[in-house]
Amino acid sequence: EVIVRQMLRKVTVVDHGDTNLLPGELVDFRRYQDINRQAVAEGKRPASGRPELMGITKASLATESWLSAASFQETT
């Protein structure tokens, strides 16, 4: 469950709605949710997006944790 959640952590923005996100932008799922919640609270139209499935190595390299990224460092 934890691994799958990390692999689906990124969202590609399809329609930016009334947010400052750009179409095609790859954003962290939590940031995407926070921006959409704020837009809805302000009476604006939220962005729409689709989850991006990343491989476990790519997902680990894209994390904010330097330790996780270092563990999966590409050495080839």
C-alpha positions in Angstrom: 0.0 0.0 0.0 2.8 2.4 0.9 4.7 1.6 -2.3 1.7 2.0 -4.5 0.8 5.3 -2.9 4.3 6.6 -3.5 4.2 5.4 -7.1 0.9 7.4 -7.7 2.1 10.5 -5.8 2.3 12.7 -8.9 -0.7 14.2 -10.8 -0.6 15.7 -14.3 -2.8 18.8 -14.6 -5.4 18.4 -17.4 -7.4 21.6 -16.9 -6.1 24.3 -14.6 -9.5 25.7 -13.7 -9.1 28.9 -11.7 -5.9 27.9 -10.1 -2.3 28.9 -10.8 -1.4 25.4 -12.1 -0.4 24.9 -15.7 -1.9 22.3 -18.1 0.5 19.4 -18.4 2.3 20.3 -15.2 3.4 17.4 -13.0 2.6 18.2 -9.3 2.7 16.4 -6.0 -0.8 15.0 -5.1 -0.9 16.7 -1.7 -0.1 20.1 -3.3 -2.7 19.4 -6.0 -5.3 18.7 -3.3 -4.4 21.8 -1.2 -4.6 24.1 -4.2 -8.0 22.6 -5.2 -9.4 22.9 -1.6 -8.3 26.5 -1.5 -9.9 27.2 -4.9 -13.2 25.6 -3.8 -13.2 27.6 -0.5 -12.8 30.8 -2.5 -15.6 29.9 -4.8 -13.3 29.2 -7.8 -13.2 26.3 -10.2 -10.7 23.6 -9.1 -8.1 22.1 -11.4 -8.6 18.6 -12.9 -5.8 16.1 -13.3 -5.0 12.5 -13.7 -2.6 10.4 -11.5 0.7 9.5 -13.1 2.0 6.0 -12.4 5.8 6.1 -11.9 8.1 3.1 -11.5 9.4 2.5 -8.0 12.9 3.8 -8.9 11.6 6.9 -10.6 9.2 7.5 -7.7 12.0 7.2 -5.2 14.2 9.6 -7.1 11.3 12.1 -7.3 10.8 12.1 -3.5 11.7 15.1 -1.3 13.6 12.8 1.0 17.3 12.9 0.2 17.9 9.6 1.9 15.3 7.8 -0.2 16.7 9.4 -3.4 20.3 8.5 -2.4 19.2 4.9 -1.8 17.9 4.6 -5.4 20.6 6.7 -7.0 21.1 5.8 -10.6 24.6 4.5 -10.9 24.7 3.3 -14.5 
